[in-house]
């Protein structure tokens, strides 16, 4: 796609000057035959001005010089029209709402009424409301797959269409099209390139306590939710005793504790740590601000250390706005949206043709474990284990 703004009405006029057959064939792609208005009508009086690609792209070193994204552009999606009630998870929800605001600016007849809270709390709310027969929202946009799976497992969803979910790999969709990932995050090992090489990082996280190069020089953030999901995955994959032994061994090896994983990544870049445990995007934030910082990422293979989680969207059972919901989620998977998530929040794109930032491997080059992400919501046994291991303070 070109870095130019785009006015949909102008293109319709150009096509109209050609043949009516061509116009009819393209109506579904240009918005003339499939807007999100549940009444099926279209005002036909409002121009849709789609901003240039640069408006969707973040700033900084990692956003510069990127190739044009592939996938389906907003230009080629039906208009959004009508009112959408959105439950949106916290955390990254602030960034996601920036994109929602852009959609409302593009489509003058589209309005989103958001309610924001923690994803786990909203998942419970969705289930309770559906069980009472009184759903209050149309879409649940969660920051993690476990919350989405909780809603799906309680039969509080309606499947998204095949057309909506097909651009995303099956591993990042719920069964029965219950939900679809829109942005990914990977567990990783940020390391200082002045101190270590990628070859110094074992390909299995269980080997870390016995790796001399890492002893006493690593950092972690045990109170951080993503770290606890990682430990939960280890408990499921390796068993309770093996996970407890790993936590104790890492603690006894002098692993330093921090309040969050961004601080861990900064400490690595500053040389205060040789390596750490963190979601991948924290190192990307550091590199975007400090392109010459000596920090890079390593990834383990097929274990808890390689966990990939996703933010995703789900259609809530009982909504009367099926077409609008499907078209809204398609916009979240558009070229522009995926470029926005990749360059603003440094998330992993979910569609083919949109590159992750920097020199990150693509999501299909990662080796996440074979695990049901829904099980990551069972945190209490993990917290008990971490307290036993003496890593929660």
Secondary structure, DSSP 8 states (H G I E B T S, - for coil): --SS-EEHHHHHHHHHTS-HHHHHHHHHHHTSS--S-TT---------EE--HHHHS--SGGGTT-----S--GGGS----EEEEEEEESTTHHHHHHHHHHHHHH-TTEEEEEEEE-HHHHHHHHHHHHHTT----SEEEESSHHHHHHHHHTT-EE---HHHHTTB-GGGB-GGG-EEEEEEEEEEEEEETTT--GGGS-SSGGGGGG-GGGTT-EEE-TTSHHHHHHHHHHHHHH-HHHHHHHHHHHHHTT-EE-SSHHHHHHHHHHTS-SEE-EEHHHHHHHHHH-TT-SEEEE--SSSGGG-EEEEEEEEETT-S-HHHHHHHHHHHTSHHHHHHHHHHS--B--BTT---STT---GGGS------GGGGG--HHHHHHHHHTT---
